[in-house]
Amino acid sequence: MTESCDCSKCKQSLYGLKYILKDEEAYCTKCYEELFSHNCETCHKLIGCTSKDLSYDNRHWHSECFLCMECSRSLVDRPFATKNDLLMCTDCYCNKYSAKCKACLKTIVPGTKKMEHKGNSWHENCFTCNRCQQPIGTRNFVQKEGNNFCMPCYEKLFALQCVHCKKPITTGGVNYREQPWHKECFVCIGCKQQLAGQRFTSRDDFTYCLECFCNLFAKKCASCTTPISGKCNLTLHISRVNPPPPPAPKLTCTVHMFPLMVSFIGVLILHT
């Protein structure tokens, strides 16, 4: 407060008058309201020094104007919610806007934890595995025929087991000869390269990539020792072992013309 005890704005003496301190400066009530008071969001009137100023989200209300927009009950010292900048008590908000739990069909009260999946909502304690009835929470789960299953229960009930490692196949997988495999288990028996999406062959129930199969089982060329595999390679190796014969000599056809000689022999007939 200044030594002269005057209003910091209008300089009026504050002796014997009500005043308000703000940032160590003294103001008469009139100047304070002009400088610092807010207008009420509901009635749009000034919230004077003698009124309680309730604020939320940079907006201000008289205490008597801080009401639910649906039922008009006072929200002072009560929980409330907002929708499109409108204030509502939790009961009105829940009845009008809150989701209903898919399991118990009761309203999910604002401020409580809500679990959502594909447009459906659950209370946290209602979002449970259909088999073990334990809360799923934020763990991985699978939905099947409208029921939720935690991963261990789903694997026990529905998941296929890999022929190689005997573990459940939860994502992806490969089907070969009517048997399920993990992609990472379906590999070449020789080089261990994954065969999913690749060309491969098999022998004695073992799978091989083409390169390993050729190296292990294909016949070798007698000339270059490279494995003979496929139609193109076979033709190539035959051409190396049996070179093509030289071209046949060109034949020329000549027709000789001989002159045709015709002799006329006369016959003399003597008449007597």
Backbone as CSV, one residue per row, in Angstrom:
resi,resn,N_x,N_y,N_z,CA_x,CA_y,CA_z,C_x,C_y,C_z
1,MET,0.845,-1.197,0.000,0.000,0.000,0.000,0.879,1.245,0.000
2,THR,0.496,2.230,-0.780,1.301,3.446,-0.865,1.291,4.191,0.465
3,GLU,2.342,4.998,0.690,2.468,5.728,1.956,1.340,6.734,2.142
4,SER,0.838,7.305,1.039,-0.221,8.310,1.152,-1.580,7.692,1.390
5,CYS,-1.677,6.337,1.261,-2.927,5.598,1.473,-4.013,6.106,0.536
6,ASP,-3.629,6.276,-0.722,-4.578,6.692,-1.747,-4.815,5.534,-2.716
7,CYS,-5.940,5.594,-3.437,-6.223,4.598,-4.481,-5.172,4.721,-5.577
8,SER,-4.641,3.597,-6.007,-3.572,3.612,-7.006,-4.047,4.117,-8.351
9,LYS,-5.365,4.105,-8.599,-5.860,4.560,-9.895,-6.409,5.987,-9.825
10,CYS,-7.416,6.205,-8.961,-8.068,7.522,-8.942,-7.446,8.486,-7.935
11,LYS,-6.504,7.986,-7.124,-5.779,8.788,-6.134,-6.662,9.310,-5.002
12,GLN,-7.875,8.781,-4.910,-8.760,9.164,-3.808,-8.207,8.595,-2.501
13,SER,-8.337,9.373,-1.446,-7.874,8.901,-0.148,-8.730,7.730,0.307
14,LEU,-8.070,6.720,0.853,-8.768,5.510,1.272,-9.035,5.478,2.773
15,TYR,-8.719,6.575,3.487,-8.980,6.604,4.919,-10.473,6.493,5.178
16,GLY,-10.838,5.516,5.986,-12.237,5.300,6.347,-13.044,4.594,5.282
17,LEU,-12.409,4.180,4.147,-13.129,3.509,3.058,-12.648,2.061,2.898
18,LYS,-13.514,1.259,2.299,-13.102,-0.097,1.960,-12.160,-0.046,0.763
19,TYR,-11.170,-0.874,0.797,-10.247,-0.940,-0.333,-9.767,-2.383,-0.486
20,ILE,-9.136,-2.626,-1.618,-8.671,-3.984,-1.944,-7.212,-3.897,-2.363
21,LEU,-6.414,-4.818,-1.837,-5.007,-4.890,-2.213,-4.823,-5.890,-3.346
22,LYS,-4.083,-5.488,-4.360,-3.731,-6.397,-5.456,-2.307,-6.082,-5.886
23,ASP,-1.453,-7.090,-5.810,-0.035,-6.917,-6.152,0.573,-5.750,-5.375
24,GLU,0.218,-5.696,-4.074,0.738,-4.686,-3.150,0.304,-3.267,-3.499
25,GLU,-0.730,-3.162,-4.333,-1.306,-1.853,-4.652,-2.724,-1.802,-4.093
26,ALA,-3.113,-0.645,-3.564,-4.442,-0.473,-2.975,-5.372,0.200,-3.974
27,TYR,-6.632,-0.306,-4.004,-7.626,0.252,-4.917,-8.929,0.428,-4.160
28,CYS,-9.623,1.514,-4.483,-10.985,1.624,-3.979,-11.838,0.589,-4.696
29,THR,-12.979,0.248,-4.141,-13.789,-0.830,-4.713,-14.253,-0.505,-6.131
30,LYS,-14.570,0.749,-6.373,-15.036,1.125,-7.705,-13.940,0.921,-8.746
31,CYS,-12.745,1.402,-8.453,-11.637,1.243,-9.409,-11.253,-0.222,-9.572
32,TYR,-11.289,-0.960,-8.482,-10.935,-2.374,-8.576,-11.899,-3.110,-9.505
33,GLU,-13.198,-2.854,-9.363,-14.182,-3.526,-10.216,-13.998,-3.147,-11.680
34,GLU,-13.675,-1.871,-11.926,-13.460,-1.444,-13.307,-12.229,-2.110,-13.917
35,LEU,-11.212,-2.304,-13.096,-9.949,-2.833,-13.616,-9.892,-4.363,-13.646
36,PHE,-10.440,-5.005,-12.632,-10.147,-6.427,-12.460,-11.371,-7.347,-12.391
37,SER,-12.544,-6.843,-12.164,-13.706,-7.726,-12.034,-14.136,-8.260,-13.403
38,HIS,-14.839,-9.418,-13.389,-15.296,-10.075,-14.615,-16.813,-10.020,-14.718
39,ASN,-17.289,-10.227,-15.923,-18.726,-10.335,-16.143,-19.156,-11.793,-16.031
40,CYS,-20.330,-12.000,-15.492,-20.865,-13.347,-15.299,-21.265,-13.950,-16.648
41,GLU,-20.922,-15.225,-16.862,-21.248,-15.919,-18.111,-22.751,-16.098,-18.287
42,THR,-23.483,-16.171,-17.189,-24.923,-16.428,-17.285,-25.730,-15.138,-17.407
43,CYS,-25.546,-14.201,-16.466,-26.360,-12.979,-16.474,-25.655,-11.801,-17.136
44,HIS,-24.363,-11.965,-17.422,-23.550,-10.947,-18.104,-23.356,-9.675,-17.281
45,LYS,-23.694,-9.722,-16.006,-23.477,-8.567,-15.141,-22.118,-8.662,-14.473
46,LEU,-21.654,-7.520,-13.987,-20.352,-7.476,-13.341,-20.387,-8.244,-12.020
47,ILE,-19.350,-9.007,-11.780,-19.217,-9.718,-10.510,-18.461,-8.786,-9.565
48,GLY,-19.202,-8.122,-8.687,-18.620,-7.092,-7.833,-17.750,-7.655,-6.728
49,CYS,-17.157,-6.712,-6.002,-16.245,-7.097,-4.918,-16.964,-7.828,-3.795
50,THR,-18.246,-7.581,-3.656,-18.994,-8.207,-2.567,-19.561,-9.569,-2.955
51,SER,-19.378,-9.981,-4.217,-19.905,-11.270,-4.688,-18.765,-12.278,-4.832
52,LYS,-19.128,-13.540,-4.702,-18.137,-14.604,-4.897,-17.981,-14.866,-6.393
53,ASP,-16.742,-14.865,-6.851,-16.438,-15.096,-8.269,-16.003,-16.551,-8.440
54,LEU,-16.841,-17.339,-9.153,-16.506,-18.733,-9.438,-15.996,-18.821,-10.873
55,SER,-14.848,-19.427,-11.062,-14.253,-19.476,-12.398,-13.976,-20.919,-12.813
56,TYR,-14.113,-21.146,-14.121,-13.798,-22.451,-14.715,-13.440,-22.226,-16.179
57,ASP,-12.290,-22.727,-16.587,-11.858,-22.651,-17.980,-11.882,-21.203,-18.490
58,ASN,-11.324,-20.303,-17.659,-11.227,-18.873,-17.995,-12.592,-18.204,-18.159
59,ARG,-13.612,-18.780,-17.572,-14.940,-18.162,-17.551,-15.354,-17.953,-16.094
60,HIS,-16.273,-17.009,-15.877,-16.605,-16.599,-14.510,-18.121,-16.525,-14.321
61,TRP,-18.551,-16.817,-13.082,-19.971,-16.793,-12.733,-20.155,-16.206,-11.332
62,HIS,-21.328,-15.582,-11.122,-21.781,-15.361,-9.748,-22.061,-16.730,-9.133
63,SER,-21.912,-16.854,-7.863,-22.191,-18.139,-7.215,-23.650,-18.545,-7.410
64,GLU,-24.559,-17.566,-7.421,-25.980,-17.888,-7.612,-26.321,-18.189,-9.075
65,CYS,-25.394,-17.900,-9.993,-25.621,-18.191,-11.420,-24.928,-19.476,-11.873
66,PHE,-24.179,-20.080,-10.981,-23.416,-21.283,-11.345,-24.329,-22.498,-11.188
67,LEU,-25.164,-22.749,-12.236,-26.239,-23.734,-12.156,-26.132,-24.754,-13.291
68,CYS,-26.746,-25.920,-13.063,-26.872,-26.928,-14.120,-27.840,-26.414,-15.176
69,MET,-27.464,-26.533,-16.448,-28.306,-26.020,-17.526,-29.531,-26.896,-17.786
70,GLU,-29.574,-28.094,-17.199,-30.717,-28.984,-17.401,-31.710,-28.898,-16.250
71,CYS,-31.215,-29.094,-15.031,-32.123,-29.141,-13.875,-32.073,-27.888,-13.013
72,SER,-31.168,-26.948,-13.330,-31.041,-25.659,-12.628,-30.597,-25.801,-11.176
73,ARG,-30.064,-26.933,-10.802,-29.521,-27.066,-9.451,-28.167,-26.376,-9.372
74,SER,-27.848,-25.859,-8.187,-26.572,-25.179,-7.990,-25.426,-26.186,-8.099
75,LEU,-24.352,-25.749,-8.751,-23.178,-26.602,-8.912,-22.058,-26.228,-7.947
76,VAL,-22.350,-25.282,-7.036,-21.338,-24.873,-6.065,-21.005,-26.059,-5.160
77,ASP,-19.722,-26.386,-5.083,-19.226,-27.488,-4.249,-19.794,-28.844,-4.670
78,ARG,-20.166,-28.973,-5.939,-20.658,-30.254,-6.449,-19.897,-30.607,-7.729
79,PRO,-19.726,-31.894,-8.017,-19.076,-32.275,-9.286,-19.979,-31.913,-10.459
80,PHE,-19.367,-31.550,-11.566,-20.137,-31.172,-12.749,-19.342,-31.550,-13.996
81,ALA,-20.006,-31.463,-15.138,-19.376,-31.748,-16.431,-19.820,-30.678,-17.419
82,THR,-19.129,-30.622,-18.553,-19.479,-29.639,-19.583,-19.702,-30.342,-20.915
83,LYS,-20.603,-29.792,-21.700,-20.871,-30.271,-23.050,-21.205,-29.061,-23.905
84,ASN,-20.388,-28.829,-24.948,-20.584,-27.650,-25.805,-20.626,-26.371,-24.974
85,ASP,-19.718,-26.279,-23.989,-19.577,-25.114,-23.101,-20.755,-24.936,-22.150
86,LEU,-21.630,-25.921,-22.041,-22.746,-25.847,-21.101,-22.408,-26.645,-19.850
87,LEU,-22.771,-26.088,-18.683,-22.512,-26.750,-17.408,-23.668,-27.680,-17.056
88,MET,-23.332,-28.874,-16.575,-24.363,-29.824,-16.156,-23.893,-30.563,-14.919
89,CYS,-24.843,-30.890,-14.064,-24.510,-31.781,-12.959,-24.238,-33.167,-13.540
90,THR,-23.541,-33.991,-12.802,-23.146,-35.301,-13.337,-24.353,-36.182,-13.651
91,ASP,-25.431,-36.042,-12.868,-26.619,-36.863,-13.141,-27.221,-36.524,-14.504
92,CYS,-27.388,-35.227,-14.770,-27.976,-34.816,-16.049,-27.052,-35.160,-17.210
93,TYR,-25.757,-34.968,-17.010,-24.809,-35.268,-18.085,-24.831,-36.762,-18.414
94,CYS,-24.839,-37.596,-17.391,-24.846,-39.045,-17.617,-26.109,-39.486,-18.344
95,ASN,-27.242,-38.960,-17.900,-28.501,-39.357,-18.523,-28.576,-38.945,-19.988
96,LYS,-27.929,-37.838,-20.318,-28.055,-37.311,-21.673,-26.928,-37.748,-22.598
97,TYR,-25.709,-37.848,-22.074,-24.568,-38.034,-22.968,-23.688,-39.248,-22.664
98,SER,-23.669,-39.717,-21.455,-22.700,-40.757,-21.108,-23.036,-42.087,-21.764
99,ALA,-21.969,-42.856,-22.038,-22.140,-44.179,-22.632,-22.661,-45.157,-21.587
100,LYS,-23.298,-46.203,-22.078,-23.775,-47.277,-21.214,-22.824,-48.467,-21.322
101,CYS,-22.564,-49.086,-20.198,-21.671,-50.246,-20.167,-22.324,-51.411,-20.910
102,LYS,-21.582,-52.042,-21.813,-22.120,-53.154,-22.602,-22.410,-54.375,-21.734
103,ALA,-21.697,-54.494,-20.612,-21.877,-55.667,-19.761,-23.039,-55.494,-18.782
104,CYS,-23.019,-54.403,-17.992,-24.040,-54.230,-16.948,-25.156,-53.281,-17.365
105,LEU,-24.998,-52.613,-18.519,-25.996,-51.696,-19.082,-26.214,-50.446,-18.230
106,LYS,-25.338,-50.184,-17.266,-25.447,-48.984,-16.444,-24.609,-47.859,-17.047
107,THR,-24.940,-46.625,-16.633,-24.230,-45.456,-17.148,-22.799,-45.431,-16.633
108,ILE,-21.882,-45.056,-17.514,-20.481,-44.873,-17.125,-20.312,-43.408,-16.729
109,VAL,-20.138,-43.163,-15.453,-20.112,-41.803,-14.913,-18.850,-41.087,-15.376
110,PRO,-18.963,-39.813,-15.798,-17.767,-39.047,-16.171,-16.764,-38.999,-15.027
111,GLY,-15.498,-39.115,-15.389,-14.442,-39.118,-14.388,-14.001,-40.509,-13.994
112,THR,-14.805,-41.535,-14.337,-14.399,-42.912,-14.069,-13.749,-43.494,-15.318
113,LYS,-12.931,-44.513,-15.129,-12.209,-45.104,-16.250,-13.169,-45.890,-17.130
114,LYS,-13.050,-45.670,-18.433,-13.936,-46.317,-19.402,-13.096,-47.072,-20.419
115,MET,-13.474,-48.318,-20.705,-12.795,-49.123,-21.707,-13.651,-49.126,-22.978
116,GLU,-13.026,-48.886,-24.128,-13.751,-48.804,-25.390,-13.119,-49.726,-26.423
117,HIS,-13.977,-50.337,-27.254,-13.495,-51.180,-28.351,-14.596,-51.310,-29.394
118,LYS,-14.288,-50.894,-30.630,-15.216,-51.008,-31.761,-16.586,-50.413,-31.441
119,GLY,-16.581,-49.219,-30.845,-17.831,-48.512,-30.586,-18.560,-48.935,-29.332
120,ASN,-18.070,-49.922,-28.605,-18.691,-50.366,-27.358,-17.884,-49.860,-26.164
121,SER,-18.560,-49.713,-25.027,-17.915,-49.197,-23.820,-18.207,-50.118,-22.642
122,TRP,-17.257,-50.163,-21.705,-17.390,-50.969,-20.497,-16.853,-50.191,-19.299
123,HIS,-17.415,-50.470,-18.108,-16.723,-50.089,-16.886,-15.423,-50.889,-16.813
124,GLU,-14.442,-50.350,-16.148,-13.159,-51.053,-16.051,-13.335,-52.442,-15.438
125,ASN,-14.160,-52.550,-14.406,-14.350,-53.841,-13.741,-15.277,-54.776,-14.513
126,CYS,-16.011,-54.228,-15.492,-16.903,-55.068,-16.304,-16.214,-55.606,-17.550
127,PHE,-15.059,-55.049,-17.879,-14.337,-55.469,-19.081,-13.468,-56.673,-18.717
128,THR,-14.075,-57.861,-18.742,-13.413,-59.066,-18.260,-13.349,-60.131,-19.350
129,CYS,-12.479,-61.109,-19.136,-12.368,-62.258,-20.041,-13.592,-63.144,-19.875
130,ASN,-14.160,-63.588,-20.975,-15.372,-64.404,-20.935,-15.116,-65.781,-20.324
131,ARG,-13.861,-66.224,-20.294,-13.543,-67.555,-19.764,-13.109,-67.503,-18.302
132,CYS,-12.072,-66.706,-18.000,-11.538,-66.689,-16.630,-12.160,-65.604,-15.766
133,GLN,-12.943,-64.689,-16.390,-13.643,-63.623,-15.674,-12.713,-62.622,-14.996
134,GLN,-11.447,-62.612,-15.376,-10.511,-61.644,-14.817,-10.539,-60.356,-15.645
135,PRO,-10.402,-59.175,-14.990,-10.373,-57.916,-15.758,-9.245,-57.927,-16.782
136,ILE,-9.562,-57.472,-17.990,-8.562,-57.451,-19.059,-7.699,-56.202,-18.973
137,GLY,-8.295,-55.078,-18.584,-7.536,-53.840,-18.469,-6.926,-53.442,-19.801
138,THR,-5.635,-53.144,-19.782,-4.929,-52.730,-20.999,-4.149,-53.877,-21.627
139,ARG,-4.381,-55.111,-21.176,-3.678,-56.253,-21.767,-4.245,-56.573,-23.149
140,ASN,-3.477,-57.331,-23.938,-3.956,-57.773,-25.242,-5.114,-58.750,-25.064
141,PHE,-6.066,-58.674,-25.989,-7.209,-59.577,-25.936,-7.705,-59.819,-27.356
142,VAL,-8.585,-60.805,-27.491,-9.187,-61.137,-28.786,-10.694,-61.197,-28.597
143,GLN,-11.422,-60.607,-29.542,-12.880,-60.650,-29.498,-13.365,-61.698,-30.490
144,LYS,-14.164,-62.628,-30.014,-14.684,-63.701,-30.862,-16.159,-63.890,-30.569
145,GLU,-16.979,-63.756,-31.627,-18.429,-63.931,-31.524,-19.025,-63.053,-30.428
146,GLY,-18.517,-61.813,-30.325,-19.048,-60.852,-29.370,-18.520,-60.997,-27.962
147,ASN,-17.667,-61.981,-27.707,-17.096,-62.189,-26.377,-15.621,-61.817,-26.376
148,ASN,-15.152,-61.304,-25.238,-13.754,-60.906,-25.097,-12.979,-61.996,-24.350
149,PHE,-11.784,-62.286,-24.856,-10.935,-63.300,-24.234,-9.533,-62.734,-24.048
150,CYS,-8.962,-62.933,-22.860,-7.553,-62.601,-22.693,-6.740,-63.573,-23.549
151,MET,-5.513,-63.209,-23.869,-4.721,-64.013,-24.794,-4.481,-65.440,-24.297
152,PRO,-4.123,-65.662,-23.016,-3.922,-67.050,-22.574,-5.171,-67.912,-22.750
153,CYS,-6.341,-67.359,-22.423,-7.573,-68.142,-22.561,-7.916,-68.379,-24.028
154,TYR,-7.718,-67.372,-24.861,-8.015,-67.541,-26.286,-7.124,-68.621,-26.898
155,GLU,-5.855,-68.619,-26.541,-4.940,-69.613,-27.097,-5.324,-71.023,-26.672
156,LYS,-5.768,-71.163,-25.420,-6.175,-72.489,-24.949,-7.438,-72.972,-25.655
157,LEU,-8.346,-72.047,-25.951,-9.636,-72.441,-26.511,-9.635,-72.555,-28.034
158,PHE,-8.966,-71.620,-28.717,-9.185,-71.507,-30.154,-7.929,-71.553,-31.021
159,ALA,-6.786,-71.149,-30.518,-5.626,-70.961,-31.391,-5.085,-72.296,-31.899
160,LEU,-4.655,-72.317,-33.178,-3.975,-73.479,-33.744,-2.569,-73.570,-33.175
161,GLN,-2.040,-74.788,-33.128,-0.685,-74.981,-32.633,0.248,-75.305,-33.791
162,CYS,1.404,-74.680,-33.767,2.408,-74.878,-34.809,2.899,-76.325,-34.785
163,VAL,2.982,-76.950,-35.964,3.451,-78.334,-36.070,4.891,-78.468,-35.586
164,HIS,5.678,-77.423,-35.784,7.105,-77.508,-35.463,7.386,-77.277,-33.977
165,CYS,6.918,-76.115,-33.432,7.283,-75.760,-32.056,6.192,-76.077,-31.048
166,LYS,5.002,-76.477,-31.533,3.872,-76.855,-30.673,3.305,-75.687,-29.873
167,LYS,3.653,-74.449,-30.245,3.126,-73.281,-29.555,1.958,-72.695,-30.347
168,PRO,1.047,-71.960,-29.672,-0.121,-71.405,-30.377,0.287,-70.391,-31.440
169,ILE,-0.471,-70.374,-32.524,-0.284,-69.382,-33.587,-1.320,-68.288,-33.361
170,THR,-0.869,-67.122,-32.936,-1.797,-66.035,-32.600,-1.975,-65.052,-33.746
171,THR,-0.952,-64.855,-34.568,-1.058,-63.948,-35.713,-0.371,-64.580,-36.909
172,GLY,-0.919,-64.328,-38.101,-0.292,-64.825,-39.326,-0.299,-66.341,-39.361
173,GLY,0.824,-66.912,-39.756,0.933,-68.356,-39.847,0.903,-68.837,-41.286
174,VAL,1.338,-70.078,-41.493,1.420,-70.686,-42.817,0.735,-72.040,-42.753
175,ASN,-0.028,-72.364,-43.786,-0.671,-73.668,-43.868,-0.014,-74.464,-44.996
176,TYR,0.592,-75.592,-44.655,1.271,-76.429,-45.650,0.875,-77.876,-45.413
177,ARG,0.316,-78.491,-46.457,-0.169,-79.869,-46.371,-1.160,-80.036,-45.220
178,GLU,-2.078,-79.056,-45.130,-3.155,-79.079,-44.131,-2.631,-79.006,-42.704
179,GLN,-1.425,-78.490,-42.518,-0.858,-78.359,-41.182,-0.407,-76.916,-40.954
180,PRO,-0.662,-76.360,-39.741,-0.315,-74.959,-39.458,1.126,-74.808,-38.968
181,TRP,1.747,-73.716,-39.380,3.114,-73.389,-38.974,3.182,-71.901,-38.627
182,HIS,4.071,-71.548,-37.691,4.481,-70.152,-37.587,5.298,-69.802,-38.828
183,LYS,5.215,-68.556,-39.276,6.033,-68.141,-40.417,7.516,-68.329,-40.119
184,GLU,7.911,-68.027,-38.881,9.323,-68.142,-38.532,9.767,-69.588,-38.331
185,CYS,8.808,-70.521,-38.229,9.157,-71.943,-38.092,9.186,-72.661,-39.438
186,PHE,8.524,-72.093,-40.436,8.458,-72.736,-41.749,9.683,-72.299,-42.549
187,VAL,10.796,-73.060,-42.385,12.082,-72.655,-42.951,12.689,-73.804,-43.744
188,CYS,13.687,-73.465,-44.534,14.468,-74.466,-45.263,15.267,-75.290,-44.266
189,ILE,15.245,-76.611,-44.418,15.953,-77.484,-43.490,17.462,-77.326,-43.616
190,GLY,17.897,-76.758,-44.752,19.333,-76.592,-44.964,19.865,-75.275,-44.448
191,CYS,19.393,-74.151,-45.019,19.949,-72.835,-44.682,19.121,-72.077,-43.658
192,LYS,17.965,-72.609,-43.239,17.088,-72.005,-42.232,16.421,-70.711,-42.707
193,GLN,16.430,-70.455,-43.995,15.751,-69.275,-44.527,14.240,-69.489,-44.487
194,GLN,13.484,-68.428,-44.099,12.030,-68.540,-44.085,11.509,-68.754,-45.505
195,LEU,10.542,-69.669,-45.640,10.044,-70.034,-46.962,8.694,-69.402,-47.289
196,ALA,8.079,-68.712,-46.330,6.783,-68.084,-46.599,6.931,-67.056,-47.711
197,GLY,6.144,-67.216,-48.770,6.200,-66.303,-49.901,7.317,-66.601,-50.877
198,GLN,8.103,-67.689,-50.644,9.212,-68.047,-51.525,8.908,-69.368,-52.233
199,ARG,9.587,-69.612,-53.354,9.480,-70.901,-54.032,10.305,-71.926,-53.264
200,PHE,9.738,-73.116,-53.082,10.445,-74.155,-52.340,9.970,-75.515,-52.828
201,THR,10.626,-76.551,-52.361,10.227,-77.920,-52.673,10.449,-78.771,-51.439
202,SER,10.095,-80.033,-51.497,10.232,-80.899,-50.329,10.731,-82.273,-50.752
203,ARG,11.329,-82.950,-49.797,11.798,-84.320,-50.008,11.825,-85.016,-48.663
204,ASP,11.224,-86.189,-48.602,11.156,-86.967,-47.356,10.563,-86.132,-46.222
205,ASP,9.502,-85.362,-46.533,8.789,-84.531,-45.558,9.613,-83.363,-45.029
206,PHE,10.747,-83.068,-45.642,11.542,-81.905,-45.271,11.441,-80.866,-46.385
207,THR,11.362,-79.590,-45.984,11.239,-78.512,-46.961,12.608,-77.897,-47.230
208,TYR,12.818,-77.515,-48.499,14.086,-76.940,-48.927,13.810,-75.733,-49.822
209,CYS,14.657,-74.718,-49.704,14.649,-73.687,-50.731,15.255,-74.298,-51.987
210,LEU,15.018,-73.694,-53.138,15.477,-74.293,-54.388,16.997,-74.402,-54.447
211,GLU,17.687,-73.420,-53.890,19.148,-73.446,-53.949,19.710,-74.615,-53.152
212,CYS,19.205,-74.806,-51.929,19.690,-75.921,-51.111,19.317,-77.265,-51.734
213,PHE,18.110,-77.360,-52.282,17.692,-78.624,-52.887,18.593,-78.983,-54.063
214,CYS,18.916,-78.004,-54.896,19.784,-78.272,-56.044,21.180,-78.692,-55.595
215,ASN,21.700,-77.991,-54.582,23.043,-78.319,-54.106,23.106,-79.708,-53.497
216,LEU,22.016,-80.144,-52.873,22.033,-81.430,-52.178,21.647,-82.603,-53.073
217,PHE,20.693,-82.413,-53.973,20.103,-83.561,-54.658,20.195,-83.521,-56.186
218,ALA,20.354,-82.356,-56.773,20.347,-82.298,-58.235,21.625,-82.908,-58.803
219,LYS,21.525,-83.525,-59.989,22.697,-84.066,-60.661,23.615,-82.934,-61.094
220,LYS,24.923,-83.255,-61.094,25.916,-82.261,-61.464,26.317,-82.444,-62.927
221,CYS,26.561,-81.345,-63.565,27.017,-81.372,-64.945,28.414,-81.998,-65.006
222,ALA,28.627,-82.939,-65.942,29.918,-83.606,-66.068,31.011,-82.641,-66.494
223,SER,30.622,-81.547,-67.109,31.623,-80.609,-67.603,31.961,-79.536,-66.581
224,CYS,30.915,-78.833,-66.040,31.176,-77.685,-65.153,30.859,-77.964,-63.696
225,THR,30.304,-79.126,-63.376,29.938,-79.565,-62.015,28.838,-78.727,-61.382
226,THR,28.178,-77.860,-62.155,27.056,-77.083,-61.635,25.810,-77.957,-61.594
227,PRO,24.990,-77.870,-60.513,23.771,-78.691,-60.464,22.869,-78.408,-61.655
228,ILE,22.309,-79.492,-62.193,21.392,-79.371,-63.325,19.981,-79.302,-62.765
229,SER,19.317,-78.169,-62.964,17.964,-78.016,-62.435,17.163,-77.147,-63.373
230,GLY,15.948,-77.546,-63.634,15.059,-76.730,-64.452,15.275,-76.954,-65.928
231,LYS,14.291,-76.631,-66.732,14.318,-76.863,-68.171,15.395,-76.040,-68.853
232,CYS,15.546,-74.778,-68.436,16.517,-73.901,-69.087,17.936,-74.382,-68.845
233,ASN,18.237,-74.752,-67.576,19.579,-75.228,-67.284,19.873,-76.533,-68.001
234,LEU,18.864,-77.403,-68.120,19.056,-78.680,-68.791,19.433,-78.462,-70.247
235,THR,18.761,-77.590,-70.916,19.074,-77.301,-72.314,20.479,-76.738,-72.446
236,LEU,20.845,-75.890,-71.483,22.166,-75.282,-71.526,23.254,-76.328,-71.383
237,HIS,23.074,-77.262,-70.470,24.101,-78.278,-70.253,24.166,-79.257,-71.415
238,ILE,23.051,-79.591,-72.001,23.082,-80.481,-73.157,23.849,-79.834,-74.294
239,SER,23.661,-78.556,-74.467,24.357,-77.881,-75.564,25.856,-77.838,-75.313
240,ARG,26.264,-77.850,-74.041,27.692,-77.846,-73.755,28.303,-79.220,-73.988
241,VAL,27.609,-80.279,-73.574,28.153,-81.628,-73.723,28.088,-82.078,-75.171
242,ASN,27.000,-81.837,-75.837,26.824,-82.243,-77.226,26.704,-81.003,-78.094
243,PRO,27.812,-80.493,-78.599,27.728,-79.285,-79.428,26.901,-79.549,-80.663
244,PRO,26.242,-78.544,-81.166,25.372,-78.737,-82.333,26.189,-79.168,-83.550
245,PRO,25.630,-80.046,-84.412,26.348,-80.507,-85.618,26.561,-79.354,-86.575
246,PRO,27.602,-79.480,-87.435,27.840,-78.423,-88.432,26.680,-78.343,-89.400
247,PRO,26.473,-77.206,-89.984,25.344,-77.066,-90.918,25.518,-77.956,-92.138
248,ALA,24.420,-78.501,-92.650,24.454,-79.387,-93.826,24.896,-78.603,-95.057
249,PRO,25.677,-79.254,-95.977,26.112,-78.544,-97.194,24.928,-78.173,-98.061
250,LYS,25.083,-77.064,-98.730,24.010,-76.579,-99.584,24.026,-77.337,-100.913
251,LEU,22.913,-77.908,-101.289,22.809,-78.688,-102.526,22.278,-77.816,-103.642
252,THR,22.895,-78.006,-104.838,22.444,-77.263,-106.018,21.882,-78.251,-107.020
253,CYS,20.703,-78.039,-107.478,20.040,-78.935,-108.437,20.201,-78.354,-109.845
254,THR,20.843,-79.139,-110.766,21.046,-78.691,-112.152,20.307,-79.619,-113.093
255,VAL,19.546,-79.105,-114.015,18.790,-79.905,-114.999,19.467,-79.752,-116.372
256,HIS,19.918,-80.875,-116.938,20.559,-80.854,-118.258,19.517,-81.158,-119.322
257,MET,19.473,-80.355,-120.356,18.510,-80.527,-121.445,19.212,-81.161,-122.652
258,PHE,18.693,-82.272,-123.119,19.247,-82.944,-124.313,18.320,-82.689,-125.499
259,PRO,18.892,-82.432,-126.738,18.034,-82.197,-127.919,17.322,-83.478,-128.355
260,LEU,16.130,-83.323,-128.744,15.317,-84.465,-129.179,15.408,-84.573,-130.722
261,MET,15.893,-85.707,-131.138,16.056,-85.921,-132.601,14.986,-86.891,-133.086
262,VAL,14.253,-86.474,-134.111,13.182,-87.311,-134.682,13.537,-87.622,-136.151
263,SER,13.589,-88.888,-136.498,13.930,-89.301,-137.889,12.673,-89.775,-138.594
264,PHE,12.500,-89.333,-139.798,11.375,-89.795,-140.624,11.911,-90.791,-141.658
265,ILE,11.355,-91.938,-141.627,11.779,-92.982,-142.600,10.678,-93.128,-143.666
266,GLY,11.054,-92.865,-144.836,10.077,-92.985,-145.926,9.939,-94.435,-146.420
267,VAL,8.784,-94.842,-146.795,8.526,-96.202,-147.314,8.073,-96.055,-148.772
268,LEU,8.796,-96.684,-149.614,8.482,-96.620,-151.059,7.624,-97.825,-151.412
269,ILE,6.490,-97.564,-151.976,5.580,-98.650,-152.370,5.494,-98.632,-153.899
270,LEU,5.801,-99.755,-154.473,5.802,-99.887,-155.935,4.455,-100.430,-156.370
271,HIS,3.817,-99.681,-157.247,2.533,-100.140,-157.803,2.798,-100.685,-159.207
272,THR,2.258,-101.774,-159.502,2.381,-102.348,-160.847,1.051,-102.254,-161.544
